[in-house]
């Protein structure tokens, strides 16, 4: 493999860092259960949904308009 030594060093470093983190936490099997409510503030969900709608809807409307115009062109209704 072309960068085999670099790959092996990077993999070894990753394993060492993982072992350091596990040693610092004290538990190997402990995984934090993070819930969505812990990560979001009160108005974040509304902001995420509204920004997605403002981003996706104009593109979707444009695509539907192009499809409709192409259909009208092929049907010669234009």
N, CA, C and O atoms as a GROMACS GRO file, in nm:
protein
  312
    1UNK      N    1   0.087  -0.118   0.000
    1UNK     CA    2   0.000   0.000   0.000
    1UNK      C    3   0.090   0.122   0.000
    1UNK      O    4   0.198   0.122   0.059
    2UNK      N    5   0.044   0.226  -0.067
    2UNK     CA    6   0.127   0.347  -0.085
    2UNK      C    7   0.151   0.420   0.046
    2UNK      O    8   0.267   0.460   0.037
    3UNK      N    9   0.115   0.449   0.133
    3UNK     CA   10   0.142   0.522   0.255
    3UNK      C   11   0.121   0.430   0.375
    3UNK      O   12   0.060   0.469   0.474
    4UNK      N   13   0.172   0.308   0.366
    4UNK     CA   14   0.148   0.208   0.470
    4UNK      C   15   0.205   0.252   0.605
    4UNK      O   16   0.139   0.238   0.708
    5UNK      N   17   0.327   0.304   0.605
    5UNK     CA   18   0.388   0.345   0.733
    5UNK      C   19   0.310   0.459   0.797
    5UNK      O   20   0.287   0.458   0.918
    6UNK      N   21   0.269   0.556   0.718
    6UNK     CA   22   0.191   0.667   0.773
    6UNK      C   23   0.058   0.617   0.828
    6UNK      O   24   0.012   0.662   0.934
    7UNK      N   25  -0.004   0.525   0.756
    7UNK     CA   26  -0.130   0.468   0.801
    7UNK      C   27  -0.113   0.396   0.934
    7UNK      O   28  -0.194   0.413   1.025
    8UNK      N   29  -0.009   0.316   0.945
    8UNK     CA   30   0.014   0.240   1.069
    8UNK      C   31   0.043   0.333   1.186
    8UNK      O   32  -0.005   0.309   1.297
    9UNK      N   33   0.121   0.440   1.163
    9UNK     CA   34   0.148   0.536   1.270
    9UNK      C   35   0.021   0.608   1.313
    9UNK      O   36  -0.002   0.627   1.432
   10UNK      N   37  -0.062   0.647   1.215
   10UNK     CA   38  -0.186   0.716   1.249
   10UNK      C   39  -0.279   0.624   1.326
   10UNK      O   40  -0.343   0.666   1.423
   11UNK      N   41  -0.288   0.499   1.284
   11UNK     CA   42  -0.374   0.402   1.353
   11UNK      C   43  -0.325   0.377   1.495
   11UNK      O   44  -0.405   0.367   1.588
   12UNK      N   45  -0.194   0.366   1.512
   12UNK     CA   46  -0.135   0.345   1.646
   12UNK      C   47  -0.165   0.465   1.735
   12UNK      O   48  -0.199   0.449   1.852
   13UNK      N   49  -0.153   0.586   1.679
   13UNK     CA   50  -0.182   0.707   1.756
   13UNK      C   51  -0.328   0.712   1.798
   13UNK      O   52  -0.359   0.750   1.911
   14UNK      N   53  -0.419   0.673   1.707
   14UNK     CA   54  -0.562   0.670   1.741
   14UNK      C   55  -0.588   0.574   1.856
   14UNK      O   56  -0.664   0.606   1.948
   15UNK      N   57  -0.527   0.459   1.852
   15UNK     CA   58  -0.548   0.360   1.958
   15UNK      C   59  -0.495   0.413   2.091
   15UNK      O   60  -0.558   0.394   2.195
   16UNK      N   61  -0.379   0.479   2.088
   16UNK     CA   62  -0.324   0.535   2.210
   16UNK      C   63  -0.413   0.645   2.266
   16UNK      O   64  -0.435   0.650   2.388
   17UNK      N   65  -0.465   0.731   2.182
   17UNK     CA   66  -0.553   0.837   2.228
   17UNK      C   67  -0.682   0.780   2.286
   17UNK      O   68  -0.733   0.831   2.386
   18UNK      N   69  -0.734   0.676   2.225
   18UNK     CA   70  -0.855   0.612   2.277
   18UNK      C   71  -0.829   0.553   2.416
   18UNK      O   72  -0.912   0.565   2.506
   19UNK      N   73  -0.713   0.490   2.431
   19UNK     CA   74  -0.679   0.433   2.562
   19UNK      C   75  -0.662   0.543   2.667
   19UNK      O   76  -0.702   0.524   2.782
   20UNK      N   77  -0.605   0.656   2.628
   20UNK     CA   78  -0.592   0.769   2.722
   20UNK      C   79  -0.729   0.819   2.766
   20UNK      O   80  -0.751   0.843   2.885
   21UNK      N   81  -0.820   0.835   2.670
   21UNK     CA   82  -0.955   0.882   2.705
   21UNK      C   83  -1.026   0.784   2.796
   21UNK      O   84  -1.094   0.824   2.890
   22UNK      N   85  -1.012   0.656   2.768
   22UNK     CA   86  -1.075   0.555   2.851
   22UNK      C   87  -1.016   0.554   2.991
   22UNK      O   88  -1.088   0.536   3.089
   23UNK      N   89  -0.885   0.576   3.002
   23UNK     CA   90  -0.821   0.579   3.133
   23UNK      C   91  -0.866   0.702   3.211
   23UNK      O   92  -0.884   0.694   3.333
   24UNK      N   93  -0.885   0.813   3.144
   24UNK     CA   94  -0.928   0.935   3.211
   24UNK      C   95  -1.073   0.924   3.258
   24UNK      O   96  -1.108   0.975   3.364
   25UNK      N   97  -1.156   0.858   3.179
   25UNK     CA   98  -1.297   0.847   3.218
   25UNK      C   99  -1.316   0.741   3.326
   25UNK      O  100  -1.410   0.750   3.406
   26UNK      N  101  -1.230   0.641   3.329
   26UNK     CA  102  -1.239   0.539   3.432
   26UNK      C  103  -1.328   0.422   3.395
   26UNK      O  104  -1.325   0.320   3.464
   27UNK      N  105  -1.406   0.432   3.290
   27UNK     CA  106  -1.494   0.325   3.248
   27UNK      C  107  -1.477   0.300   3.100
   27UNK      O  108  -1.484   0.393   3.020
   28UNK      N  109  -1.453   0.174   3.063
   28UNK     CA  110  -1.438   0.142   2.923
   28UNK      C  111  -1.574   0.130   2.853
   28UNK      O  112  -1.589   0.173   2.738
   29UNK      N  113  -1.672   0.074   2.922
   29UNK     CA  114  -1.800   0.047   2.859
   29UNK      C  115  -1.899   0.162   2.874
   29UNK      O  116  -2.008   0.158   2.817
   30UNK      N  117  -1.862   0.263   2.949
   30UNK     CA  118  -1.956   0.372   2.977
   30UNK      C  119  -1.976   0.459   2.854
   30UNK      O  120  -1.880   0.516   2.801
   31UNK      N  121  -2.097   0.469   2.809
   31UNK     CA  122  -2.131   0.558   2.698
   31UNK      C  123  -2.238   0.654   2.747
   31UNK      O  124  -2.337   0.613   2.807
   32UNK      N  125  -2.216   0.779   2.721
   32UNK     CA  126  -2.313   0.879   2.764
   32UNK      C  127  -2.435   0.874   2.673
   32UNK      O  128  -2.423   0.871   2.550
   33UNK      N  129  -2.550   0.875   2.734
   33UNK     CA  130  -2.673   0.882   2.657
   33UNK      C  131  -2.713   1.028   2.646
   33UNK      O  132  -2.756   1.090   2.744
   34UNK      N  133  -2.698   1.080   2.528
   34UNK     CA  134  -2.729   1.221   2.505
   34UNK      C  135  -2.865   1.227   2.438
   34UNK      O  136  -2.889   1.163   2.336
   35UNK      N  137  -2.953   1.303   2.496
   35UNK     CA  138  -3.086   1.318   2.439
   35UNK      C  139  -3.094   1.448   2.362
   35UNK      O  140  -3.016   1.541   2.387
   36UNK      N  141  -3.186   1.455   2.269
   36UNK     CA  142  -3.201   1.573   2.187
   36UNK      C  143  -3.237   1.695   2.272
   36UNK      O  144  -3.195   1.806   2.242
   37UNK      N  145  -3.314   1.674   2.375
   37UNK     CA  146  -3.354   1.785   2.462
   37UNK      C  147  -3.234   1.845   2.535
   37UNK      O  148  -3.236   1.963   2.570
   38UNK      N  149  -3.131   1.766   2.557
   38UNK     CA  150  -3.013   1.817   2.624
   38UNK      C  151  -2.930   1.907   2.531
   38UNK      O  152  -2.860   1.997   2.578
   39UNK      N  153  -2.940   1.882   2.402
   39UNK     CA  154  -2.858   1.956   2.306
   39UNK      C  155  -2.926   2.082   2.254
   39UNK      O  156  -2.857   2.176   2.214
   40UNK      N  157  -3.058   2.086   2.253
   40UNK     CA  158  -3.130   2.198   2.194
   40UNK      C  159  -3.184   2.293   2.301
   40UNK      O  160  -3.221   2.252   2.411
   41UNK      N  161  -3.186   2.418   2.266
   41UNK     CA  162  -3.249   2.516   2.354
   41UNK      C  163  -3.395   2.529   2.315
   41UNK      O  164  -3.444   2.456   2.228
   42UNK      N  165  -3.466   2.621   2.380
   42UNK     CA  166  -3.611   2.628   2.365
   42UNK      C  167  -3.655   2.654   2.221
   42UNK      O  168  -3.746   2.586   2.173
   43UNK      N  169  -3.596   2.750   2.151
   43UNK     CA  170  -3.642   2.786   2.017
   43UNK      C  171  -3.564   2.722   1.904
   43UNK      O  172  -3.585   2.756   1.788
   44UNK      N  173  -3.472   2.631   1.936
   44UNK     CA  174  -3.386   2.574   1.834
   44UNK      C  175  -3.461   2.486   1.735
   44UNK      O  176  -3.432   2.489   1.616
   45UNK      N  177  -3.554   2.409   1.782
   45UNK     CA  178  -3.626   2.318   1.693
   45UNK      C  179  -3.705   2.396   1.590
   45UNK      O  180  -3.703   2.361   1.471
   46UNK      N  181  -3.775   2.500   1.631
   46UNK     CA  182  -3.850   2.584   1.538
   46UNK      C  183  -3.755   2.650   1.438
   46UNK      O  184  -3.786   2.659   1.320
   47UNK      N  185  -3.640   2.695   1.485
   47UNK     CA  186  -3.543   2.759   1.396
   47UNK      C  187  -3.489   2.660   1.294
   47UNK      O  188  -3.470   2.696   1.177
   48UNK      N  189  -3.464   2.538   1.336
   48UNK     CA  190  -3.414   2.436   1.243
   48UNK      C  191  -3.518   2.403   1.136
   48UNK      O  192  -3.485   2.393   1.018
   49UNK      N  193  -3.643   2.386   1.179
   49UNK     CA  194  -3.749   2.352   1.084
   49UNK      C  195  -3.774   2.467   0.987
   49UNK      O  196  -3.786   2.444   0.867
   50UNK      N  197  -3.782   2.589   1.038
   50UNK     CA  198  -3.809   2.702   0.951
   50UNK      C  199  -3.694   2.728   0.854
   50UNK      O  200  -3.718   2.760   0.738
   51UNK      N  201  -3.570   2.714   0.899
   51UNK     CA  202  -3.457   2.734   0.807
   51UNK      C  203  -3.453   2.626   0.701
   51UNK      O  204  -3.417   2.654   0.586
   52UNK      N  205  -3.490   2.503   0.736
   52UNK     CA  206  -3.496   2.396   0.637
   52UNK      C  207  -3.605   2.426   0.534
   52UNK      O  208  -3.585   2.404   0.414
   53UNK      N  209  -3.719   2.476   0.580
   53UNK     CA  210  -3.827   2.508   0.487
   53UNK      C  211  -3.788   2.622   0.393
   53UNK      O  212  -3.818   2.618   0.274
   54UNK      N  213  -3.721   2.725   0.447
   54UNK     CA  214  -3.678   2.837   0.363
   54UNK      C  215  -3.570   2.797   0.265
   54UNK      O  216  -3.553   2.862   0.162
   55UNK      N  217  -3.496   2.692   0.296
   55UNK     CA  218  -3.390   2.647   0.207
   55UNK      C  219  -3.443   2.547   0.104
   55UNK      O  220  -3.409   2.557  -0.014
   56UNK      N  221  -3.524   2.453   0.146
   56UNK     CA  222  -3.566   2.344   0.058
   56UNK      C  223  -3.686   2.382  -0.029
   56UNK      O  224  -3.691   2.344  -0.146
   57UNK      N  225  -3.782   2.454   0.026
   57UNK     CA  226  -3.906   2.483  -0.047
   57UNK      C  227  -3.883   2.560  -0.177
   57UNK      O  228  -3.942   2.522  -0.278
   58UNK      N  229  -3.803   2.667  -0.182
   58UNK     CA  230  -3.784   2.736  -0.310
   58UNK      C  231  -3.723   2.646  -0.416
   58UNK      O  232  -3.761   2.654  -0.534
   59UNK      N  233  -3.630   2.560  -0.377
   59UNK     CA  234  -3.568   2.469  -0.473
   59UNK      C  235  -3.672   2.368  -0.522
   59UNK      O  236  -3.678   2.337  -0.641
   60UNK      N  237  -3.753   2.316  -0.430
   60UNK     CA  238  -3.855   2.218  -0.468
   60UNK      C  239  -3.959   2.282  -0.560
   60UNK      O  240  -4.002   2.220  -0.658
   61UNK      N  241  -3.999   2.403  -0.531
   61UNK     CA  242  -4.097   2.472  -0.616
   61UNK      C  243  -4.037   2.497  -0.754
   61UNK      O  244  -4.106   2.481  -0.854
   62UNK      N  245  -3.911   2.536  -0.761
   62UNK     CA  246  -3.845   2.558  -0.889
   62UNK      C  247  -3.837   2.430  -0.971
   62UNK      O  248  -3.863   2.432  -1.091
   63UNK      N  249  -3.802   2.319  -0.906
   63UNK     CA  250  -3.795   2.191  -0.977
   63UNK      C  251  -3.933   2.151  -1.029
   63UNK      O  252  -3.946   2.105  -1.142
   64UNK      N  253  -4.036   2.166  -0.947
   64UNK     CA  254  -4.172   2.133  -0.991
   64UNK      C  255  -4.216   2.223  -1.106
   64UNK      O  256  -4.284   2.176  -1.198
   65UNK      N  257  -4.180   2.349  -1.102
   65UNK     CA  258  -4.213   2.441  -1.210
   65UNK      C  259  -4.146   2.400  -1.340
   65UNK      O  260  -4.208   2.404  -1.446
   66UNK      N  261  -4.020   2.362  -1.333
   66UNK     CA  262  -3.948   2.317  -1.453
   66UNK      C  263  -4.011   2.191  -1.509
   66UNK      O  264  -4.026   2.178  -1.631
   67UNK      N  265  -4.049   2.098  -1.423
   67UNK     CA  266  -4.114   1.975  -1.469
   67UNK      C  267  -4.248   2.007  -1.534
   67UNK      O  268  -4.281   1.950  -1.638
   68UNK      N  269  -4.325   2.097  -1.475
   68UNK     CA  270  -4.454   2.134  -1.532
   68UNK      C  271  -4.437   2.204  -1.667
   68UNK      O  272  -4.512   2.177  -1.760
   69UNK      N  273  -4.339   2.293  -1.677
   69UNK     CA  274  -4.315   2.360  -1.804
   69UNK      C  275  -4.267   2.263  -1.911
   69UNK      O  276  -4.304   2.276  -2.028
   70UNK      N  277  -4.184   2.167  -1.874
   70UNK     CA  278  -4.140   2.065  -1.969
   70UNK      C  279  -4.258   1.981  -2.015
   70UNK      O  280  -4.267   1.947  -2.133
   71UNK      N  281  -4.347   1.946  -1.924
   71UNK     CA  282  -4.466   1.871  -1.963
   71UNK      C  283  -4.556   1.950  -2.055
   71UNK      O  284  -4.611   1.896  -2.151
   72UNK      N  285  -4.570   2.079  -2.027
   72UNK     CA  286  -4.652   2.164  -2.114
   72UNK      C  287  -4.589   2.177  -2.252
   72UNK      O  288  -4.660   2.181  -2.352
   73UNK      N  289  -4.457   2.184  -2.258
   73UNK     CA  290  -4.388   2.194  -2.385
   73UNK      C  291  -4.409   2.068  -2.468
   73UNK      O  292  -4.434   2.077  -2.588
   74UNK      N  293  -4.399   1.952  -2.405
   74UNK     CA  294  -4.418   1.828  -2.477
   74UNK      C  295  -4.564   1.807  -2.518
   74UNK      O  296  -4.591   1.741  -2.619
   75UNK      N  297  -4.657   1.861  -2.444
   75UNK     CA  298  -4.798   1.848  -2.478
   75UNK      C  299  -4.843   1.960  -2.572
   75UNK      O  300  -4.957   1.959  -2.619
   76UNK      N  301  -4.755   2.056  -2.599
   76UNK     CA  302  -4.779   2.172  -2.684
   76UNK      C  303  -4.895   2.257  -2.635
   76UNK      O  304  -4.974   2.309  -2.715
   77UNK      N  305  -4.906   2.271  -2.506
   77UNK     CA  306  -5.008   2.356  -2.447
   77UNK      C  307  -4.955   2.499  -2.432
   77UNK      O  308  -5.033   2.593  -2.416
   78UNK      N  309  -4.829   2.514  -2.438
   78UNK     CA  310  -4.766   2.644  -2.416
   78UNK      C  311  -4.823   2.749  -2.505
   78UNK      O  312  -4.780   2.865  -2.499
   0.00000   0.00000   0.00000
